[in-house]
Amino acid sequence: MNDLIRKAQEIGTIPARLIAAEQSGFIKRSRSEILADIMDEAQRSGER
């Protein structure tokens, strides 16, 4: 059950973080590069 909750939270968090990064104007990387960083960070912190 906890795994399902974590996955649902992750699904909601990733798009929000991508949008925030794109709108900040400081990021010059592509959406796929940003997503890869988010996924790496989540894996390191145990979120994934």
mmCIF file of the N, C-alpha and C atoms, coordinates in Angstrom:
data_MODEL
# 
_entry.id   MODEL 
# 
loop_
_atom_site.group_PDB 
_atom_site.id 
_atom_site.type_symbol 
_atom_site.label_atom_id 
_atom_site.label_alt_id 
_atom_site.label_comp_id 
_atom_site.label_asym_id 
_atom_site.label_entity_id 
_atom_site.label_seq_id 
_atom_site.pdbx_PDB_ins_code 
_atom_site.Cartn_x 
_atom_site.Cartn_y 
_atom_site.Cartn_z 
_atom_site.occupancy 
_atom_site.B_iso_or_equiv 
_atom_site.pdbx_formal_charge 
_atom_site.auth_seq_id 
_atom_site.auth_comp_id 
_atom_site.auth_asym_id 
_atom_site.auth_atom_id 
_atom_site.pdbx_PDB_model_num 
ATOM 1   N N  . MET A 1 1  ? 0.819  -1.189 0.000   1.00 0.00 ? 1  MET A N  1 
ATOM 2   C CA . MET A 1 1  ? 0.000  0.000  0.000   1.00 0.00 ? 1  MET A CA 1 
ATOM 3   C C  . MET A 1 1  ? 0.870  1.263  0.000   1.00 0.00 ? 1  MET A C  1 
ATOM 4   N N  . ASN A 1 2  ? 1.896  1.265  0.844   1.00 0.00 ? 2  ASN A N  1 
ATOM 5   C CA . ASN A 1 2  ? 2.768  2.438  0.900   1.00 0.00 ? 2  ASN A CA 1 
ATOM 6   C C  . ASN A 1 2  ? 3.453  2.693  -0.439  1.00 0.00 ? 2  ASN A C  1 
ATOM 7   N N  . ASP A 1 3  ? 3.798  1.615  -1.135  1.00 0.00 ? 3  ASP A N  1 
ATOM 8   C CA . ASP A 1 3  ? 4.439  1.760  -2.440  1.00 0.00 ? 3  ASP A CA 1 
ATOM 9   C C  . ASP A 1 3  ? 3.499  2.434  -3.435  1.00 0.00 ? 3  ASP A C  1 
ATOM 10  N N  . LEU A 1 4  ? 2.223  2.076  -3.396  1.00 0.00 ? 4  LEU A N  1 
ATOM 11  C CA . LEU A 1 4  ? 1.240  2.706  -4.283  1.00 0.00 ? 4  LEU A CA 1 
ATOM 12  C C  . LEU A 1 4  ? 1.097  4.192  -3.979  1.00 0.00 ? 4  LEU A C  1 
ATOM 13  N N  . ILE A 1 5  ? 1.095  4.538  -2.713  1.00 0.00 ? 5  ILE A N  1 
ATOM 14  C CA . ILE A 1 5  ? 0.990  5.949  -2.313  1.00 0.00 ? 5  ILE A CA 1 
ATOM 15  C C  . ILE A 1 5  ? 2.217  6.714  -2.789  1.00 0.00 ? 5  ILE A C  1 
ATOM 16  N N  . ARG A 1 6  ? 3.400  6.122  -2.589  1.00 0.00 ? 6  ARG A N  1 
ATOM 17  C CA . ARG A 1 6  ? 4.643  6.771  -3.036  1.00 0.00 ? 6  ARG A CA 1 
ATOM 18  C C  . ARG A 1 6  ? 4.631  6.988  -4.544  1.00 0.00 ? 6  ARG A C  1 
ATOM 19  N N  . LYS A 1 7  ? 4.207  5.983  -5.294  1.00 0.00 ? 7  LYS A N  1 
ATOM 20  C CA . LYS A 1 7  ? 4.179  6.109  -6.756  1.00 0.00 ? 7  LYS A CA 1 
ATOM 21  C C  . LYS A 1 7  ? 3.193  7.181  -7.201  1.00 0.00 ? 7  LYS A C  1 
ATOM 22  N N  . ALA A 1 8  ? 2.049  7.264  -6.548  1.00 0.00 ? 8  ALA A N  1 
ATOM 23  C CA . ALA A 1 8  ? 1.062  8.291  -6.885  1.00 0.00 ? 8  ALA A CA 1 
ATOM 24  C C  . ALA A 1 8  ? 1.625  9.678  -6.594  1.00 0.00 ? 8  ALA A C  1 
ATOM 25  N N  . GLN A 1 9  ? 2.329  9.829  -5.481  1.00 0.00 ? 9  GLN A N  1 
ATOM 26  C CA . GLN A 1 9  ? 2.934  11.120 -5.149  1.00 0.00 ? 9  GLN A CA 1 
ATOM 27  C C  . GLN A 1 9  ? 4.016  11.475 -6.159  1.00 0.00 ? 9  GLN A C  1 
ATOM 28  N N  . GLU A 1 10 ? 4.801  10.479 -6.547  1.00 0.00 ? 10 GLU A N  1 
ATOM 29  C CA . GLU A 1 10 ? 5.872  10.717 -7.520  1.00 0.00 ? 10 GLU A CA 1 
ATOM 30  C C  . GLU A 1 10 ? 5.302  11.170 -8.857  1.00 0.00 ? 10 GLU A C  1 
ATOM 31  N N  . ILE A 1 11 ? 4.243  10.539 -9.286  1.00 0.00 ? 11 ILE A N  1 
ATOM 32  C CA . ILE A 1 11 ? 3.614  10.901 -10.558 1.00 0.00 ? 11 ILE A CA 1 
ATOM 33  C C  . ILE A 1 11 ? 3.138  12.345 -10.526 1.00 0.00 ? 11 ILE A C  1 
ATOM 34  N N  . GLY A 1 12 ? 2.626  12.791 -9.395  1.00 0.00 ? 12 GLY A N  1 
ATOM 35  C CA . GLY A 1 12 ? 2.166  14.168 -9.269  1.00 0.00 ? 12 GLY A CA 1 
ATOM 36  C C  . GLY A 1 12 ? 3.300  15.162 -9.123  1.00 0.00 ? 12 GLY A C  1 
ATOM 37  N N  . THR A 1 13 ? 4.397  14.731 -8.523  1.00 0.00 ? 13 THR A N  1 
ATOM 38  C CA . THR A 1 13 ? 5.521  15.619 -8.247  1.00 0.00 ? 13 THR A CA 1 
ATOM 39  C C  . THR A 1 13 ? 6.358  15.906 -9.483  1.00 0.00 ? 13 THR A C  1 
ATOM 40  N N  . ILE A 1 14 ? 6.595  14.915 -10.293 1.00 0.00 ? 14 ILE A N  1 
ATOM 41  C CA . ILE A 1 14 ? 7.486  15.085 -11.448 1.00 0.00 ? 14 ILE A CA 1 
ATOM 42  C C  . ILE A 1 14 ? 6.995  16.157 -12.412 1.00 0.00 ? 14 ILE A C  1 
ATOM 43  N N  . PRO A 1 15 ? 5.737  16.120 -12.867 1.00 0.00 ? 15 PRO A N  1 
ATOM 44  C CA . PRO A 1 15 ? 5.298  17.183 -13.786 1.00 0.00 ? 15 PRO A CA 1 
ATOM 45  C C  . PRO A 1 15 ? 5.381  18.575 -13.157 1.00 0.00 ? 15 PRO A C  1 
ATOM 46  N N  . ALA A 1 16 ? 5.056  18.673 -11.885 1.00 0.00 ? 16 ALA A N  1 
ATOM 47  C CA . ALA A 1 16 ? 5.120  19.974 -11.213 1.00 0.00 ? 16 ALA A CA 1 
ATOM 48  C C  . ALA A 1 16 ? 6.551  20.497 -11.182 1.00 0.00 ? 16 ALA A C  1 
ATOM 49  N N  . ARG A 1 17 ? 7.504  19.628 -10.909 1.00 0.00 ? 17 ARG A N  1 
ATOM 50  C CA . ARG A 1 17 ? 8.906  20.045 -10.872 1.00 0.00 ? 17 ARG A CA 1 
ATOM 51  C C  . ARG A 1 17 ? 9.414  20.414 -12.264 1.00 0.00 ? 17 ARG A C  1 
ATOM 52  N N  . LEU A 1 18 ? 8.989  19.678 -13.281 1.00 0.00 ? 18 LEU A N  1 
ATOM 53  C CA . LEU A 1 18 ? 9.389  20.012 -14.654 1.00 0.00 ? 18 LEU A CA 1 
ATOM 54  C C  . LEU A 1 18 ? 8.862  21.379 -15.063 1.00 0.00 ? 18 LEU A C  1 
ATOM 55  N N  . ILE A 1 19 ? 7.617  21.639 -14.770 1.00 0.00 ? 19 ILE A N  1 
ATOM 56  C CA . ILE A 1 19 ? 7.002  22.923 -15.120 1.00 0.00 ? 19 ILE A CA 1 
ATOM 57  C C  . ILE A 1 19 ? 7.696  24.057 -14.384 1.00 0.00 ? 19 ILE A C  1 
ATOM 58  N N  . ALA A 1 20 ? 7.944  23.888 -13.093 1.00 0.00 ? 20 ALA A N  1 
ATOM 59  C CA . ALA A 1 20 ? 8.613  24.927 -12.304 1.00 0.00 ? 20 ALA A CA 1 
ATOM 60  C C  . ALA A 1 20 ? 10.007 25.214 -12.857 1.00 0.00 ? 20 ALA A C  1 
ATOM 61  N N  . ALA A 1 21 ? 10.728 24.174 -13.235 1.00 0.00 ? 21 ALA A N  1 
ATOM 62  C CA . ALA A 1 21 ? 12.074 24.356 -13.784 1.00 0.00 ? 21 ALA A CA 1 
ATOM 63  C C  . ALA A 1 21 ? 12.031 25.098 -15.111 1.00 0.00 ? 21 ALA A C  1 
ATOM 64  N N  . GLU A 1 22 ? 11.086 24.744 -15.959 1.00 0.00 ? 22 GLU A N  1 
ATOM 65  C CA . GLU A 1 22 ? 10.967 25.414 -17.258 1.00 0.00 ? 22 GLU A CA 1 
ATOM 66  C C  . GLU A 1 22 ? 10.576 26.876 -17.096 1.00 0.00 ? 22 GLU A C  1 
ATOM 67  N N  . GLN A 1 23 ? 9.706  27.167 -16.156 1.00 0.00 ? 23 GLN A N  1 
ATOM 68  C CA . GLN A 1 23 ? 9.208  28.528 -15.984 1.00 0.00 ? 23 GLN A CA 1 
ATOM 69  C C  . GLN A 1 23 ? 10.186 29.432 -15.247 1.00 0.00 ? 23 GLN A C  1 
ATOM 70  N N  . SER A 1 24 ? 11.161 28.860 -14.572 1.00 0.00 ? 24 SER A N  1 
ATOM 71  C CA . SER A 1 24 ? 12.096 29.670 -13.803 1.00 0.00 ? 24 SER A CA 1 
ATOM 72  C C  . SER A 1 24 ? 12.978 30.534 -14.702 1.00 0.00 ? 24 SER A C  1 
ATOM 73  N N  . GLY A 1 25 ? 13.199 30.087 -15.931 1.00 0.00 ? 25 GLY A N  1 
ATOM 74  C CA . GLY A 1 25 ? 14.022 30.863 -16.850 1.00 0.00 ? 25 GLY A CA 1 
ATOM 75  C C  . GLY A 1 25 ? 15.511 30.671 -16.654 1.00 0.00 ? 25 GLY A C  1 
ATOM 76  N N  . PHE A 1 26 ? 15.903 29.972 -15.608 1.00 0.00 ? 26 PHE A N  1 
ATOM 77  C CA . PHE A 1 26 ? 17.317 29.763 -15.332 1.00 0.00 ? 26 PHE A CA 1 
ATOM 78  C C  . PHE A 1 26 ? 17.828 28.451 -15.908 1.00 0.00 ? 26 PHE A C  1 
ATOM 79  N N  . ILE A 1 27 ? 16.928 27.627 -16.347 1.00 0.00 ? 27 ILE A N  1 
ATOM 80  C CA . ILE A 1 27 ? 17.294 26.302 -16.840 1.00 0.00 ? 27 ILE A CA 1 
ATOM 81  C C  . ILE A 1 27 ? 17.413 26.347 -18.361 1.00 0.00 ? 27 ILE A C  1 
ATOM 82  N N  . LYS A 1 28 ? 18.514 25.891 -18.856 1.00 0.00 ? 28 LYS A N  1 
ATOM 83  C CA . LYS A 1 28 ? 18.741 25.861 -20.300 1.00 0.00 ? 28 LYS A CA 1 
ATOM 84  C C  . LYS A 1 28 ? 18.747 24.425 -20.819 1.00 0.00 ? 28 LYS A C  1 
ATOM 85  N N  . ARG A 1 29 ? 18.329 23.497 -19.967 1.00 0.00 ? 29 ARG A N  1 
ATOM 86  C CA . ARG A 1 29 ? 18.350 22.088 -20.352 1.00 0.00 ? 29 ARG A CA 1 
ATOM 87  C C  . ARG A 1 29 ? 16.992 21.665 -20.897 1.00 0.00 ? 29 ARG A C  1 
ATOM 88  N N  . SER A 1 30 ? 16.995 20.551 -21.589 1.00 0.00 ? 30 SER A N  1 
ATOM 89  C CA . SER A 1 30 ? 15.751 20.027 -22.153 1.00 0.00 ? 30 SER A CA 1 
ATOM 90  C C  . SER A 1 30 ? 14.922 19.353 -21.062 1.00 0.00 ? 30 SER A C  1 
ATOM 91  N N  . ARG A 1 31 ? 13.670 19.121 -21.385 1.00 0.00 ? 31 ARG A N  1 
ATOM 92  C CA . ARG A 1 31 ? 12.749 18.451 -20.469 1.00 0.00 ? 31 ARG A CA 1 
ATOM 93  C C  . ARG A 1 31 ? 13.277 17.061 -20.086 1.00 0.00 ? 31 ARG A C  1 
ATOM 94  N N  . SER A 1 32 ? 13.839 16.351 -21.053 1.00 0.00 ? 32 SER A N  1 
ATOM 95  C CA . SER A 1 32 ? 14.340 14.999 -20.771 1.00 0.00 ? 32 SER A CA 1 
ATOM 96  C C  . SER A 1 32 ? 15.562 15.029 -19.849 1.00 0.00 ? 32 SER A C  1 
ATOM 97  N N  . GLU A 1 33 ? 16.406 16.044 -19.978 1.00 0.00 ? 33 GLU A N  1 
ATOM 98  C CA . GLU A 1 33 ? 17.559 16.173 -19.083 1.00 0.00 ? 33 GLU A CA 1 
ATOM 99  C C  . GLU A 1 33 ? 17.107 16.475 -17.660 1.00 0.00 ? 33 GLU A C  1 
ATOM 100 N N  . ILE A 1 34 ? 16.135 17.349 -17.530 1.00 0.00 ? 34 ILE A N  1 
ATOM 101 C CA . ILE A 1 34 ? 15.599 17.691 -16.212 1.00 0.00 ? 34 ILE A CA 1 
ATOM 102 C C  . ILE A 1 34 ? 14.948 16.463 -15.588 1.00 0.00 ? 34 ILE A C  1 
ATOM 103 N N  . LEU A 1 35 ? 14.166 15.731 -16.370 1.00 0.00 ? 35 LEU A N  1 
ATOM 104 C CA . LEU A 1 35 ? 13.499 14.533 -15.869 1.00 0.00 ? 35 LEU A CA 1 
ATOM 105 C C  . LEU A 1 35 ? 14.526 13.508 -15.385 1.00 0.00 ? 35 LEU A C  1 
ATOM 106 N N  . ALA A 1 36 ? 15.603 13.332 -16.124 1.00 0.00 ? 36 ALA A N  1 
ATOM 107 C CA . ALA A 1 36 ? 16.645 12.386 -15.717 1.00 0.00 ? 36 ALA A CA 1 
ATOM 108 C C  . ALA A 1 36 ? 17.238 12.788 -14.371 1.00 0.00 ? 36 ALA A C  1 
ATOM 109 N N  . ASP A 1 37 ? 17.480 14.080 -14.162 1.00 0.00 ? 37 ASP A N  1 
ATOM 110 C CA . ASP A 1 37 ? 17.998 14.560 -12.881 1.00 0.00 ? 37 ASP A CA 1 
ATOM 111 C C  . ASP A 1 37 ? 17.009 14.308 -11.749 1.00 0.00 ? 37 ASP A C  1 
ATOM 112 N N  . ILE A 1 38 ? 15.726 14.561 -11.994 1.00 0.00 ? 38 ILE A N  1 
ATOM 113 C CA . ILE A 1 38 ? 14.699 14.342 -10.979 1.00 0.00 ? 38 ILE A CA 1 
ATOM 114 C C  . ILE A 1 38 ? 14.642 12.864 -10.604 1.00 0.00 ? 38 ILE A C  1 
ATOM 115 N N  . MET A 1 39 ? 14.682 11.996 -11.604 1.00 0.00 ? 39 MET A N  1 
ATOM 116 C CA . MET A 1 39 ? 14.616 10.559 -11.342 1.00 0.00 ? 39 MET A CA 1 
ATOM 117 C C  . MET A 1 39 ? 15.856 10.084 -10.580 1.00 0.00 ? 39 MET A C  1 
ATOM 118 N N  . ASP A 1 40 ? 17.033 10.600 -10.925 1.00 0.00 ? 40 ASP A N  1 
ATOM 119 C CA . ASP A 1 40 ? 18.258 10.248 -10.204 1.00 0.00 ? 40 ASP A CA 1 
ATOM 120 C C  . ASP A 1 40 ? 18.168 10.683 -8.747  1.00 0.00 ? 40 ASP A C  1 
ATOM 121 N N  . GLU A 1 41 ? 17.702 11.899 -8.523  1.00 0.00 ? 41 GLU A N  1 
ATOM 122 C CA . GLU A 1 41 ? 17.564 12.419 -7.167  1.00 0.00 ? 41 GLU A CA 1 
ATOM 123 C C  . GLU A 1 41 ? 16.568 11.588 -6.362  1.00 0.00 ? 41 GLU A C  1 
ATOM 124 N N  . ALA A 1 42 ? 15.451 11.223 -6.971  1.00 0.00 ? 42 ALA A N  1 
ATOM 125 C CA . ALA A 1 42 ? 14.441 10.414 -6.287  1.00 0.00 ? 42 ALA A CA 1 
ATOM 126 C C  . ALA A 1 42 ? 15.008 9.048  -5.920  1.00 0.00 ? 42 ALA A C  1 
ATOM 127 N N  . GLN A 1 43 ? 15.790 8.473  -6.804  1.00 0.00 ? 43 GLN A N  1 
ATOM 128 C CA . GLN A 1 43 ? 16.370 7.158  -6.534  1.00 0.00 ? 43 GLN A CA 1 
ATOM 129 C C  . GLN A 1 43 ? 17.379 7.246  -5.389  1.00 0.00 ? 43 GLN A C  1 
ATOM 130 N N  . ARG A 1 44 ? 18.191 8.296  -5.372  1.00 0.00 ? 44 ARG A N  1 
ATOM 131 C CA . ARG A 1 44 ? 19.177 8.466  -4.303  1.00 0.00 ? 44 ARG A CA 1 
ATOM 132 C C  . ARG A 1 44 ? 18.516 8.691  -2.951  1.00 0.00 ? 44 ARG A C  1 
ATOM 133 N N  . SER A 1 45 ? 17.396 9.402  -2.933  1.00 0.00 ? 45 SER A N  1 
ATOM 134 C CA . SER A 1 45 ? 16.732 9.714  -1.666  1.00 0.00 ? 45 SER A CA 1 
ATOM 135 C C  . SER A 1 45 ? 15.757 8.622  -1.234  1.00 0.00 ? 45 SER A C  1 
ATOM 136 N N  . GLY A 1 46 ? 15.656 7.561  -2.028  1.00 0.00 ? 46 GLY A N  1 
ATOM 137 C CA . GLY A 1 46 ? 14.787 6.454  -1.662  1.00 0.00 ? 46 GLY A CA 1 
ATOM 138 C C  . GLY A 1 46 ? 13.339 6.639  -2.034  1.00 0.00 ? 46 GLY A C  1 
ATOM 139 N N  . GLU A 1 47 ? 13.018 7.657  -2.814  1.00 0.00 ? 47 GLU A N  1 
ATOM 140 C CA . GLU A 1 47 ? 11.639 7.898  -3.235  1.00 0.00 ? 47 GLU A CA 1 
ATOM 141 C C  . GLU A 1 47 ? 11.222 6.955  -4.343  1.00 0.00 ? 47 GLU A C  1 
ATOM 142 N N  . ARG A 1 48 ? 12.156 6.314  -4.933  1.00 0.00 ? 48 ARG A N  1 
ATOM 143 C CA . ARG A 1 48 ? 11.850 5.437  -6.056  1.00 0.00 ? 48 ARG A CA 1 
ATOM 144 C C  . ARG A 1 48 ? 12.473 4.106  -5.849  1.00 0.00 ? 48 ARG A C  1 
# 
